[in-house]
Every structure is written in C-alpha cells, then in structure tokens.
Amino acid sequence: MKIEERVKSTFPDLILLTTTFEDVIVKSESEELEKFKTGFISRIKSQYDIETLKDILELRLYRDFFWKIGIDPTKTRPASEALIRRVIQGNPLPRINTLVDAYNLASMETRVPLAAFDTKALSGELVLRFADKGEEFTGIGMKSPVVLEGNELVIEAGDEVIALYPHRDADRSKITLSTRDVLIVVCGAPGIPVETLRKAQKVAEEYISTFCGGRFS
C-alpha cells in the first residue's frame, strides 16, 4: 500500500502490513470457531483488568494516535481495545461471520487493529492519505455517509474511500458470505514496532486459515 508523502512526513514511523487471501470460505458461524472462542474469552478475562486496560502500552499508543487524527478514543475506541473491553465487562463478542470473527480474535490477542476488504470490490492503487475536506464516507452499518473534516486518515482504492484509518471499514467492500478473496490490513500507529505488527499478521493468517481455509501471501 502506498503512503502519501504528507502522511509520511507527519507520522514517519507509521507502518502498515498487508496479507491477501484467496479462495476463503466464509460462513455465518462455525461450531469449531465457537468452541475456540470459549477458551479464548476465558484467557482474555484472566489477562486484563478493566481499570488498567487503557494504560497497556500498545493500547495507549493507539489512543494517542486517535487524538492526533481527530478521533476521541473515549468515544470511539481502537477496535482491539473495544473488543477486549467488551469481553472483560461480561458482554458477548459480536458474531458477524467466520472470517470477521477470526480476525477480531487476532486483534484482541495482539492488541493491534486489523481491517479486511473483499478484493472484488476494490480497484486501482491502494493509498493511505489524509481525507479531503468535504468528501464522504459510508462505513459498515451507516444509513447515510459522513462528511469528512480533512484531518482524518483514509484508505483509498482507486477513487473510492474504503476505510477511515484505522477504525472503520466501508460498507461496499465489507466481508460477506459470498467473499472469496480478501485483503487484510494490519494497522500500525506511531510507536508500534514492526515486530508487533508482524505478530498480529501471523496470528490473523493462522486464525483465518484455520476457520476459513484459503491461501495467503
């Protein structure tokens, strides 16, 4: 993925990683995945405390990054933190489909936000850039588009915004039961070392392969 020069100069240590999957099988649910979640959730509950969660280094770095790009992390939390918080508060994880659920677990395990896109909905070069003031974005579940202020970071495919980086993906390119080829983006932030991102990439590849099959590169 290309990173715009203005983004590079503003956040010189911001790193992204990508993995592509081909021929995945996405199901609404999986008995095997649900069994795995049971043990996984127990481990997460024993690992974290709600009072100190926000002070864990990776989560703090993503929170700091959110402030810099105009997102209030007390209202819109980084995905990894939001999922962990949900579990330790005793709430069930969202059940979307097997691929989304699998990479959500990888995000929780590694404390790194991940994004996924159906590649058949993408065209043109992928670019991480600052938003243009006034351009619109329709995220998953949105009934109408939001108008961007211009300080947000977005991922563009061709001439279409496919994500508000690093926390919301576009509705048009979301993962569905008909998805076969997928782009996974491991979303870095200033201060997050590449080793941490590579671990997140590896865990995501493992979980998606286990529960959805396919080939990745």
KAWO-V507431 format. One record per helix or strand. SS is the DSSP state (helix for helix, strand for strand). FROM is the first residue (numbers start at 1). TO is the last residue. If there is no record, write none. Layout:
BEGIN
[[SS,FROM,TO] [SS,FROM,TO]]
END
This chain:
BEGIN
[[strand,2,3] [helix,5,10] [strand,16,22] [helix,31,47] [helix,53,55] [helix,57,68] [helix,79,88] [helix,98,110] [strand,114,118] [helix,119,121] [strand,126,130] [strand,136,137] [strand,139,139] [strand,146,147] [strand,153,157] [strand,160,165] [strand,168,170] [strand,182,187] [helix,194,212] [strand,215,216]]
END
